[in-house]
């Protein structure tokens, strides 16, 4: 989605000519085709066995990619997210005469995702980039310290919103005649703090017996969380959600809760804002840059269940605050992180790196 939205915005800039390099196996293939941009589309993989076979064919794919780069004579190649194949392709990028801009989502791998091999590959990719873009000041500081980068080479361009379905034109009002619904959405990993949210809901149930919880995303729930979610009567969709299902899930929630114990930044928070959905988040990492207290959400302070429950309760019990946060979420994506502005910032980062 980041690639799709950024390419769409870049294509609207008269001085920029954009092409896409996309896997034919991406679930956004049909949507991306509608942009009408030239596309180099290799077959990659759609599962473990096909990934092994595709990796065997990597030398051939690299040769085809090299020929494509030389033929088109690009000025810049923008890697919108790190991938295990990227280090094998970077040499071909520079041999073609192009420069490489890397969008660095995470300077340090999250708990549960760390491995010495991945860390080494990430470091190699960052150091070979001609320009680096981070999505938060928090990650920029980490990147400069972790990789010894020149701070002038690292540009901060905030995360943009993801629109599934139509952007929310109207702000939301406090739900009436039904329970208030809390939403946990996204990949389920240890640092996402699902257990913390479960404990917070237990505390909330002491005063708000009808508050509901929706958990949607792929990942290992863990036996403790599974038991607690059953006890709370939560709605659980524990799988990868297709693009067409995302808007429906987001619309079901009344408040997105991001109970992370660590965070670089969150695309899920921007997804919520695009649907005028307020956010309560823990005060960690780059979330502090995305959630503006009293404007588009609330920060609960340090990640503990009691402070999280208090912040959620504050939103649940104040219809005026809820409406203001919803309107603020909608306005934030339209004014502060609109994709046309982010695309212009990306072009400016390339121009500055070239100077």
C-alpha positions as CSV (number, residue, x, y, z in Angstrom):
1,X,0.0,0.0,0.0
2,X,2.9,2.4,0.7
3,X,4.3,1.7,-2.7
4,X,0.9,2.2,-4.4
5,X,0.0,5.4,-2.6
6,X,3.5,7.0,-3.1
7,X,3.7,6.0,-6.8
8,X,0.2,7.4,-7.4
9,X,1.2,10.7,-5.8
10,X,4.6,10.9,-7.6
11,X,2.9,10.3,-10.9
12,X,1.0,13.6,-10.4
13,X,4.2,15.6,-10.3
14,X,4.9,17.0,-13.8
15,X,8.7,16.8,-13.5
16,X,8.6,13.1,-12.4
17,X,8.3,10.0,-14.5
18,X,7.5,6.9,-12.5
19,X,7.6,3.2,-13.2
20,X,6.7,0.4,-10.8
21,X,8.6,-2.8,-10.0
22,X,5.9,-5.2,-8.5
23,X,5.6,-8.9,-7.9
24,X,2.8,-10.4,-9.9
25,X,1.8,-12.2,-6.7
26,X,1.0,-9.0,-4.9
27,X,-2.7,-8.8,-3.8
28,X,-2.7,-5.2,-5.0
29,X,-1.8,-6.2,-8.6
30,X,-5.2,-5.3,-10.2
31,X,-5.4,-2.1,-8.2
32,X,-1.8,-1.1,-9.2
33,X,-2.5,-1.8,-12.8
34,X,-5.3,0.8,-12.8
35,X,-2.7,3.5,-12.1
36,X,-1.6,3.1,-15.8
37,X,2.1,3.3,-15.0
38,X,4.7,1.2,-16.8
39,X,5.4,-1.9,-14.7
40,X,8.3,-4.4,-14.5
41,X,6.5,-7.4,-13.0
42,X,8.5,-10.5,-12.1
43,X,7.0,-13.6,-10.6
44,X,8.2,-14.0,-7.0
45,X,6.3,-16.4,-4.6
46,X,3.2,-16.9,-2.6
47,X,4.3,-19.5,0.0
48,X,7.3,-21.2,1.6
49,X,7.9,-23.8,-1.2
50,X,7.5,-21.3,-4.0
51,X,9.8,-18.9,-2.1
52,X,12.5,-21.5,-2.0
53,X,12.1,-22.2,-5.8
54,X,12.1,-18.4,-6.5
55,X,15.3,-17.9,-4.6
56,X,17.0,-20.6,-6.7
57,X,16.1,-18.5,-9.7
58,X,17.4,-15.3,-8.2
59,X,20.5,-15.0,-10.4
60,X,18.4,-15.1,-13.5
61,X,16.0,-12.6,-12.0
62,X,18.8,-10.3,-11.1
63,X,20.1,-10.4,-14.7
64,X,16.7,-9.5,-16.0
65,X,16.4,-6.7,-13.5
66,X,19.8,-5.4,-14.5
67,X,18.8,-5.3,-18.2
68,X,15.6,-3.5,-17.3
69,X,17.5,-0.8,-15.3
70,X,20.1,-0.3,-18.1
71,X,17.3,0.0,-20.7
72,X,15.2,2.5,-18.9
73,X,18.2,4.6,-17.5
74,X,16.6,5.6,-14.2
75,X,17.9,8.4,-12.1
76,X,16.7,6.9,-8.9
77,X,15.4,3.5,-7.6
78,X,13.3,3.9,-4.5
79,X,13.1,0.8,-2.2
80,X,9.9,1.3,-0.3
81,X,10.6,-1.5,2.2
82,X,13.5,-3.7,3.0
83,X,13.4,-7.3,1.7
84,X,15.8,-10.3,1.8
85,X,16.4,-10.0,-1.9
86,X,17.3,-6.3,-1.9
87,X,21.1,-6.7,-1.1
88,X,21.3,-9.0,-4.2
89,X,19.9,-6.3,-6.4
90,X,21.7,-3.1,-5.1
91,X,24.9,-3.7,-7.1
92,X,22.9,-3.8,-10.3
93,X,21.2,-0.5,-9.3
94,X,24.5,1.3,-9.0
95,X,26.0,-0.4,-12.1
96,X,23.1,1.0,-14.2
97,X,24.0,4.5,-13.1
98,X,21.0,5.0,-10.9
99,X,21.1,6.0,-7.2
100,X,19.3,4.2,-4.5
101,X,16.9,5.7,-2.0
102,X,15.8,3.5,0.9
103,X,12.7,4.0,2.9
104,X,13.7,2.6,6.3
105,X,10.7,1.6,8.4
106,X,12.7,0.1,11.3
107,X,16.3,0.9,12.2
108,X,16.3,-1.9,14.8
109,X,14.4,-5.1,14.3
110,X,11.5,-5.6,16.7
111,X,11.4,-8.3,19.4
112,X,10.3,-11.6,17.7
113,X,11.7,-10.5,14.4
114,X,15.4,-10.3,15.3
115,X,18.1,-12.5,13.7
116,X,21.8,-11.8,13.2
117,X,21.5,-12.5,9.4
118,X,18.6,-10.1,8.9
119,X,20.3,-7.4,11.0
120,X,23.5,-7.8,8.9
121,X,21.5,-7.6,5.6
122,X,19.6,-4.5,6.8
123,X,22.9,-2.8,7.8
124,X,24.4,-3.6,4.4
125,X,21.4,-2.1,2.5
126,X,21.3,1.0,4.6
127,X,25.0,1.7,4.2
128,X,24.8,1.3,0.4
129,X,21.9,3.6,0.0
130,X,22.6,7.1,-1.5
131,X,19.8,8.5,0.6
132,X,17.7,7.2,3.5
133,X,14.2,8.2,4.4
134,X,12.7,7.3,7.8
135,X,9.0,7.6,8.7
136,X,9.6,9.2,12.1
137,X,12.2,11.2,14.0
138,X,12.5,8.3,16.4
139,X,13.7,6.0,13.7
140,X,16.0,8.7,12.3
141,X,17.8,9.0,15.6
142,X,18.1,5.2,15.9
143,X,19.4,4.9,12.3
144,X,22.1,7.5,12.8
145,X,23.3,5.8,16.0
146,X,23.0,2.2,14.8
147,X,24.6,2.6,11.4
148,X,26.9,5.6,11.9
149,X,25.1,7.6,9.2
150,X,25.7,11.2,8.4
151,X,22.5,12.9,9.8
152,X,22.3,15.0,6.6
153,X,21.7,11.8,4.6
154,X,18.7,10.8,6.6
155,X,15.4,12.5,5.8
156,X,12.2,12.2,7.8
157,X,9.0,11.9,5.7
158,X,6.0,10.9,7.8
159,X,3.9,7.8,7.1
160,X,0.9,8.5,4.9
161,X,-2.6,7.1,5.3
162,X,-3.9,3.9,3.7
163,X,-7.3,4.2,2.2
164,X,-9.3,1.0,1.9
165,X,-12.6,1.9,0.4
166,X,-13.5,5.6,0.4
167,X,-11.9,8.1,2.8
168,X,-14.2,9.1,5.7
169,X,-15.7,12.4,4.8
170,X,-17.7,12.8,8.0
171,X,-16.4,12.5,11.6
172,X,-17.8,9.9,13.8
173,X,-20.1,10.4,16.8
174,X,-20.2,8.3,20.0
175,X,-22.2,5.1,19.3
176,X,-25.6,4.9,20.7
177,X,-27.8,1.9,21.6
178,X,-24.9,-0.6,21.5
179,X,-21.7,-1.4,23.3
180,X,-18.5,0.6,22.6
181,X,-16.1,-1.4,20.5
182,X,-12.3,-1.4,20.9
183,X,-10.3,-2.5,17.9
184,X,-6.8,-4.2,17.9
185,X,-5.7,-4.5,14.3
186,X,-2.6,-5.7,12.5
187,X,0.1,-8.4,12.8
188,X,0.1,-10.1,16.1
189,X,3.6,-10.0,17.6
190,X,4.8,-9.8,21.1
191,X,5.7,-6.1,21.0
192,X,2.2,-5.2,19.8
193,X,1.0,-5.6,23.3
194,X,-2.2,-7.6,22.8
195,X,-1.9,-9.1,26.4
196,X,-1.6,-5.5,27.7
197,X,-4.9,-4.6,26.0
198,X,-6.6,-7.8,27.3
199,X,-5.6,-6.8,30.9
200,X,-6.9,-3.2,30.3
201,X,-10.2,-4.5,29.0
202,X,-10.6,-6.6,32.2
203,X,-10.1,-3.4,34.2
204,X,-12.6,-1.5,32.1
205,X,-15.2,-4.3,32.5
206,X,-15.4,-3.4,36.2
207,X,-17.2,-0.1,35.2
208,X,-18.2,-0.7,31.6
209,X,-19.7,-4.2,31.5
210,X,-20.7,-4.0,27.8
211,X,-17.4,-2.8,26.3
212,X,-16.5,-5.1,23.4
213,X,-13.1,-6.0,21.9
214,X,-12.3,-6.9,18.3
215,X,-9.0,-8.5,17.5
216,X,-8.1,-8.8,13.8
217,X,-4.8,-9.9,12.3
218,X,-2.4,-12.7,11.6
219,X,-0.1,-14.1,14.2
220,X,0.3,-16.3,17.2
221,X,-2.3,-15.3,19.9
222,X,-0.7,-17.5,22.5
223,X,-2.6,-19.7,24.9
224,X,-3.0,-17.0,27.6
225,X,-4.5,-14.5,25.2
226,X,-6.7,-17.1,23.5
227,X,-8.2,-18.0,26.9
228,X,-8.7,-14.4,27.9
229,X,-10.3,-13.4,24.6
230,X,-12.8,-16.3,25.0
231,X,-13.5,-15.2,28.5
232,X,-14.1,-11.6,27.4
233,X,-16.3,-12.7,24.5
234,X,-14.1,-10.9,22.0
235,X,-14.6,-11.1,18.3
236,X,-11.3,-12.6,16.9
237,X,-10.3,-12.8,13.2
238,X,-6.9,-14.5,13.5
239,X,-5.7,-14.5,9.9
240,X,-4.4,-12.3,7.1
241,X,-7.1,-10.0,6.0
242,X,-7.5,-9.4,2.3
243,X,-7.6,-5.8,1.1
244,X,-11.4,-5.9,0.6
245,X,-12.0,-6.9,4.2
246,X,-10.0,-4.2,5.9
247,X,-12.4,-1.3,5.6
248,X,-15.2,-3.4,7.0
249,X,-13.2,-4.3,10.1
250,X,-12.0,-0.7,10.6
251,X,-15.6,0.5,10.3
252,X,-16.7,-1.9,13.0
253,X,-14.5,-0.4,15.6
254,X,-15.2,2.8,17.6
255,X,-11.6,3.3,18.9
256,X,-8.3,1.8,17.7
257,X,-6.1,0.8,20.5
258,X,-2.3,0.5,19.8
259,X,-1.0,-1.0,23.1
260,X,2.6,-1.4,21.8
261,X,5.5,-2.0,24.1
262,X,7.8,-0.6,21.4
263,X,7.2,1.1,18.1
264,X,9.0,2.7,15.2
265,X,5.7,4.2,13.9
266,X,2.5,2.6,12.8
267,X,0.8,2.3,9.5
268,X,-2.3,1.0,11.3
269,X,-2.7,4.3,13.2
270,X,-2.8,6.1,9.8
271,X,-5.2,3.5,8.5
272,X,-7.5,4.3,11.4
273,X,-7.2,8.1,10.8
274,X,-8.2,7.6,7.2
275,X,-11.5,6.2,8.5
276,X,-11.9,9.0,11.0
277,X,-11.2,6.5,13.8
278,X,-9.6,8.0,16.9
279,X,-6.6,6.2,18.5
280,X,-5.4,5.5,22.0
281,X,-1.8,4.4,22.0
282,X,1.0,3.8,24.5
283,X,3.6,6.5,24.8
284,X,6.4,4.7,23.0
285,X,8.7,5.3,20.1
286,X,7.3,7.0,17.0
287,X,3.7,6.6,18.2
288,X,4.3,9.9,20.1
289,X,4.8,11.7,16.8
290,X,1.6,10.3,15.2
291,X,-0.9,10.5,18.1
292,X,-1.4,14.2,19.1
293,X,-3.2,14.2,22.4
294,X,-6.5,15.9,22.4
295,X,-6.4,16.3,18.6
296,X,-6.6,12.8,17.0
297,X,-6.2,10.5,19.9
298,X,-4.8,10.1,23.4
299,X,-1.5,8.7,24.7
300,X,-1.8,6.5,27.8
301,X,1.7,7.1,29.1
302,X,4.0,4.1,29.8
303,X,2.7,0.7,28.6
304,X,0.8,-0.6,31.5
305,X,-2.8,-1.9,31.7
306,X,-4.1,0.6,34.3
307,X,-2.9,3.8,32.4
308,X,-4.2,2.3,29.1
309,X,-7.6,1.6,30.6
310,X,-7.8,5.1,32.0
311,X,-7.1,6.7,28.6
312,X,-9.7,4.4,26.9
313,X,-12.3,5.3,29.5
314,X,-11.7,9.0,29.1
315,X,-12.6,8.7,25.4
316,X,-15.5,6.3,26.0
317,X,-17.2,8.7,28.5
318,X,-16.9,12.0,26.7
319,X,-19.0,12.3,23.5
320,X,-17.6,15.8,22.8
321,X,-14.0,14.6,23.1
322,X,-14.8,11.5,20.9
323,X,-16.3,13.7,18.1
324,X,-13.3,16.1,18.3
325,X,-10.8,13.3,18.1
326,X,-12.6,11.7,15.1
327,X,-12.7,15.0,13.2
328,X,-9.0,15.6,14.1
329,X,-8.1,12.1,12.8
330,X,-9.9,12.9,9.5
331,X,-8.2,16.3,9.2
332,X,-4.8,15.0,10.1
333,X,-4.6,12.7,7.0
334,X,-6.0,15.4,4.8
335,X,-3.7,18.2,5.9
336,X,-0.6,16.9,7.7
337,X,0.3,13.7,5.9
338,X,-1.5,13.9,2.6
339,X,0.3,11.8,-0.1
340,X,0.9,14.7,-2.6
341,X,2.9,16.5,0.1
342,X,4.8,13.4,1.1
343,X,5.7,12.7,-2.6
344,X,7.1,16.2,-3.0
345,X,9.2,15.7,0.1
346,X,10.5,12.5,-1.4
347,X,11.5,14.2,-4.6
348,X,13.2,17.0,-2.6
349,X,15.2,14.4,-0.6
350,X,16.5,12.9,-3.9
351,X,17.4,16.4,-5.2
352,X,19.2,17.2,-2.0
353,X,21.2,14.0,-2.1
354,X,22.1,14.6,-5.7
355,X,23.4,18.1,-5.0
